[in-house]
Amino acid sequence: MKKINKRGNSPIILSGQKLWKRAKKIIPGGNMFLSKRPDLFLPEKWPVYYKNAKGCNVWDLNGKKFIDVGYMGVGTNILGYANQEIDKYVIKALKTGNVSSLNSFEEVILCEKLIELHPWAQMVKLAKTGGEANSIAVRIARVASKKDKIAFCGYHGWHDWYLSANISDKKNLDEHLLSGLRTSGVPSNLKNTSFPFNYNDFDSLKKITDENDIGVICMEVERNIKPKNDFLRKIRDLATKKNIVLIFDECTSGFRETFGGLHKKYKIEPDMAIFGKALGNGYAISAIIGKRDVMDYAQDTFISSTFWTEKTGTTAAIKTLEIMKKIKSWETITKIGIDVSKNWYNLAKKYNLKISINGLAAIKSFKIESDDWIKYKTFISQEMLKKRFLATNALYVCVEHKEKILNRYYYEIEKVFKVISDCEKGQSIDEKLEVPLCHSNFQRLN
């Protein structure tokens, strides 16, 4: 980023870290999205801001090029950054006007396409973000069930209904992605309205529904582990028996292993499903699909927002779905993710490291089982950044992660695994760290 000084002299190159220090003075937490805070990766060294992004490449404010083998926009870009076909399609639509007093016809086309992919659903509501889509779905489900209480499993955003689970026990959400989430500002009278249950623990859910008047079950179909003992089928049957609205949150899992929701793979139909992240390949769009006898209850409450009607997200999603279908992107990223996982496993075996690997095939993460893991995690980002990789212990796969790129990644990450192995045998990892440790959970950063 170039900053012109007041006298109009030659521009000054501003580093990402310097701009981050400025940002923390005027933005609570420093930025808008927890998962992009630099201290979660490499304090004092992470580039923080980008000037350009294309494919799986990212250029920082000083023009340095990095290969993103990490979060890929935190899962938003299965087809890579700045996909040319999508951008052209969106730009063409924008030239006709992004908003007007009338509605965008593209929203009807997108809704029809989503229903075509999921024949069990008959109606759709569109929004922009995953968190608000979850809140919309929960609101509709509460009206439909005529009950307030919710059982949930997984991560579903920042809204009051979800955070309220931590009012009764501040650790309730710790195992659902983020630990240490605070409930300041969440009305205390929401206590005991949201109840977490553990994945693959059907008995814990049944106990919750037996002891509470649950009207809604909201859950991720799968994140780190696969369903066992007919878990999803048991939940579907329980929800049907007790007249509970079943919501599958597929904001993360959607379009990763199937063309549509992951629930298609398991042949379990919910009452509602939520999509986000990859649906617009980087453009803001989310969708709630559902059965007519549930979705129609949206008309018995108030759910509305001006910018749900602007057309960048809807047009991007239409073209994204078209490209995904044409190239079968879900098959490509699944294969890549499996190959990456095998490589991590083989490297750990080669260097005698204990490793655990979790996640969907196209969203993999690993952890070296060691008391020094946070130090190692910091070291991974530190050393890979030197080789111009934006890398941590996780990878959201995109179709632009070509073999040539991954071979370079494997070559460099093996060096890191070897050093970690040496440290497990007695060398000091502390002497090799050039920055403070990365943060491991939610906390205030300024």
SVG drawing of the C-alpha trace seen along z (x, -y; Angstrom):
<svg xmlns="http://www.w3.org/2000/svg" viewBox="-48 -20 67 68">
<polyline fill="none" stroke="black" stroke-width="0.4" points="0.0,0.0 1.4,-3.4 0.8,-6.4 1.3,-9.9 2.7,-12.3 1.2,-15.7 3.9,-17.5 3.2,-15.4 6.7,-13.8 7.4,-10.3 5.0,-7.6 5.9,-5.6 5.4,-1.9 3.3,-0.9 3.7,2.6 0.8,4.8 2.0,4.9 2.3,1.1 -1.2,0.8 -2.4,3.4 -1.2,1.3 -3.2,-1.7 -6.2,0.5 -6.2,1.7 -6.6,-1.9 -9.8,-2.5 -11.3,0.9 -12.3,3.1 -10.2,6.2 -8.3,4.7 -10.5,6.2 -13.9,7.5 -13.4,11.2 -11.9,13.2 -10.4,15.9 -8.3,13.4 -6.6,11.8 -2.9,12.1 -2.1,13.1 -3.9,16.4 -1.1,17.2 2.2,15.3 2.2,12.3 4.4,9.4 5.2,11.0 1.9,12.1 1.3,9.9 -2.2,9.1 -3.5,7.2 -3.6,8.0 -3.4,5.9 -4.3,8.5 -5.5,12.1 -5.8,14.5 -6.1,18.3 -4.4,19.4 -1.9,16.5 -2.0,13.5 0.1,10.3 0.7,8.2 0.8,4.4 4.4,4.4 3.8,6.6 5.2,9.8 3.6,12.8 2.5,15.7 0.8,19.0 -2.2,19.6 -2.1,23.2 -4.1,22.3 -7.5,20.8 -8.3,19.6 -10.6,16.8 -11.6,19.1 -13.3,21.5 -15.0,19.1 -13.2,19.8 -13.4,23.4 -12.8,22.1 -9.9,19.9 -9.6,16.1 -10.9,13.7 -12.3,16.4 -12.4,14.8 -15.7,16.3 -17.5,15.3 -16.1,11.8 -17.1,11.2 -20.6,12.4 -21.0,10.2 -19.5,7.1 -22.0,7.6 -24.8,7.7 -23.6,4.7 -23.6,2.6 -27.4,3.1 -27.7,1.7 -26.9,3.4 -30.1,2.4 -33.3,0.7 -36.8,0.2 -37.7,3.5 -36.3,6.9 -33.4,8.6 -34.8,11.4 -31.5,13.4 -32.7,14.2 -35.5,16.3 -33.1,18.2 -30.7,18.9 -33.5,20.2 -34.8,22.5 -31.3,23.9 -30.9,24.6 -34.3,26.4 -33.3,28.4 -30.2,29.6 -32.3,30.5 -35.7,31.9 -36.9,32.3 -36.9,28.5 -39.6,26.3 -38.7,22.8 -35.6,20.5 -34.6,17.4 -31.4,15.6 -29.1,13.6 -25.5,12.5 -23.6,14.2 -23.6,17.6 -24.3,16.2 -27.4,14.3 -28.6,17.3 -28.4,19.4 -30.4,16.9 -33.0,16.7 -33.4,20.4 -33.7,20.6 -36.3,17.9 -38.4,19.6 -38.0,23.0 -39.1,21.5 -42.2,20.1 -42.9,23.4 -42.4,25.5 -44.0,23.0 -41.2,23.6 -38.3,21.5 -35.6,24.1 -32.9,25.3 -30.5,28.2 -27.3,27.7 -24.0,29.3 -21.2,27.4 -20.5,23.7 -23.3,21.5 -22.2,17.9 -22.2,15.0 -25.8,14.2 -27.6,14.2 -29.4,17.5 -26.1,19.3 -23.9,17.5 -26.7,17.8 -25.6,21.4 -22.6,20.0 -24.8,18.2 -25.5,21.3 -21.9,22.7 -19.2,20.6 -17.6,23.7 -20.6,25.0 -19.3,23.8 -15.7,24.8 -16.0,28.0 -18.0,26.5 -15.1,24.8 -14.1,21.8 -13.3,21.7 -13.7,18.7 -16.6,17.1 -18.1,14.5 -21.8,13.7 -21.5,10.0 -24.5,8.2 -26.5,11.4 -29.8,11.0 -29.5,13.1 -33.1,14.3 -32.0,16.4 -30.3,18.7 -31.3,22.4 -32.8,21.7 -29.9,23.3 -28.4,26.7 -25.2,28.1 -24.8,31.8 -21.8,33.7 -21.4,35.1 -22.0,38.9 -23.4,38.9 -27.1,39.5 -27.8,40.3 -26.8,36.8 -29.2,35.3 -32.0,37.7 -31.5,36.7 -31.8,33.0 -35.0,33.6 -36.5,35.7 -35.8,33.1 -36.5,29.9 -39.3,28.8 -37.0,28.6 -38.5,27.2 -35.3,27.0 -32.2,29.1 -29.5,27.2 -26.3,29.0 -23.4,29.4 -23.7,32.6 -20.0,33.3 -16.9,31.4 -14.0,33.2 -15.3,36.8 -17.7,38.9 -21.1,40.0 -21.1,43.4 -23.8,45.8 -26.4,44.3 -26.1,41.0 -27.8,38.8 -30.6,41.2 -31.3,41.5 -31.5,37.7 -33.8,37.5 -36.1,40.1 -36.0,38.3 -36.9,35.0 -39.8,36.5 -41.2,38.3 -41.1,35.3 -42.1,32.7 -38.8,30.9 -37.5,28.9 -34.2,30.3 -31.7,27.8 -28.5,28.8 -26.0,26.0 -24.0,26.6 -22.3,23.2 -18.9,24.9 -19.7,28.4 -21.8,27.4 -20.3,28.2 -17.2,29.8 -18.0,33.5 -21.2,33.3 -22.8,30.9 -24.9,29.3 -25.2,30.3 -23.2,33.0 -26.4,34.5 -27.0,35.8 -24.0,38.1 -25.7,39.7 -29.2,39.6 -30.7,37.8 -33.1,35.0 -33.5,32.2 -36.4,29.8 -34.1,26.9 -30.5,26.5 -28.2,23.5 -25.5,22.7 -22.8,19.9 -19.1,19.6 -18.3,21.3 -21.8,20.7 -20.6,17.3 -16.9,18.1 -15.9,15.0 -19.0,12.9 -21.4,12.4 -24.3,14.8 -26.0,17.3 -29.2,19.4 -31.7,21.1 -33.7,23.8 -36.5,25.8 -39.7,27.7 -42.7,25.5 -44.6,26.4 -41.7,25.0 -40.5,22.1 -43.9,20.6 -43.8,19.6 -41.3,16.9 -44.4,14.9 -45.6,15.1 -42.6,13.2 -40.4,10.3 -37.3,11.2 -36.1,8.5 -32.9,6.6 -32.3,4.1 -29.0,5.6 -30.3,9.1 -31.7,7.8 -28.5,6.6 -27.4,8.8 -23.6,9.3 -24.0,12.4 -26.9,13.9 -25.3,13.5 -22.0,14.8 -23.7,17.9 -25.5,18.6 -22.2,18.7 -20.4,20.5 -22.9,23.3 -22.6,23.5 -18.8,23.8 -18.9,26.3 -21.2,28.5 -19.2,28.3 -15.8,29.2 -17.1,31.3 -15.1,29.2 -16.2,31.3 -14.5,34.3 -11.3,32.4 -10.9,30.8 -11.8,34.0 -9.0,35.9 -6.5,33.1 -7.5,33.0 -7.0,36.8 -3.6,36.5 -2.5,33.7 -3.6,35.7 -1.6,38.7 1.4,36.5 1.1,35.1 0.7,38.6 3.7,40.0 5.9,37.1 4.9,37.6 5.6,41.3 9.0,40.6 10.0,38.3 8.5,40.4 5.9,37.7 2.5,38.4 -0.1,36.7 -3.8,36.4 -5.6,35.4 -9.2,34.2 -11.8,32.6 -13.7,33.1 -11.6,34.3 -11.4,30.8 -11.0,29.1 -8.1,30.8 -6.1,29.9 -3.4,31.6 -2.0,31.5 1.3,32.8 0.5,34.5 3.0,32.7 3.0,30.3 4.8,27.9 2.1,27.9 1.4,24.2 5.1,23.4 5.2,25.8 2.2,24.3 3.8,20.9 7.0,22.3 5.1,23.8 3.7,20.4 7.0,18.7 9.1,20.9 6.6,21.4 6.1,17.6 9.8,17.3 9.2,19.5 6.3,17.3 3.5,19.7 0.5,18.6 0.3,21.8 -0.7,23.1 -1.8,26.5 -5.1,26.4 -6.0,26.3 -9.2,25.3 -8.6,26.9 -9.4,25.1 -9.2,26.3 -6.2,24.0 -4.0,26.1 -2.3,27.7 0.2,30.5 3.2,28.3 2.2,25.9 1.6,28.8 4.9,30.4 6.6,27.2 4.6,27.1 5.5,30.7 9.2,30.0 9.1,27.0 6.8,28.5 9.0,31.6 11.9,29.4 9.6,28.0 8.5,31.5 12.2,32.5 13.0,29.6 9.9,30.4 11.2,34.0 14.6,32.8 12.9,30.6 10.9,33.6 14.2,35.4 15.7,32.6 16.5,29.5 14.9,26.2 12.0,24.9 12.1,21.7 15.5,20.8 14.0,21.1 11.0,18.9 11.4,15.3 7.9,14.1 5.5,14.4 3.4,17.5 0.3,17.5 -3.0,17.3 -4.8,20.6 -8.4,19.4 -10.7,16.4 -9.3,13.4 -9.2,9.6 -6.3,8.5 -6.1,4.8"/>
</svg>
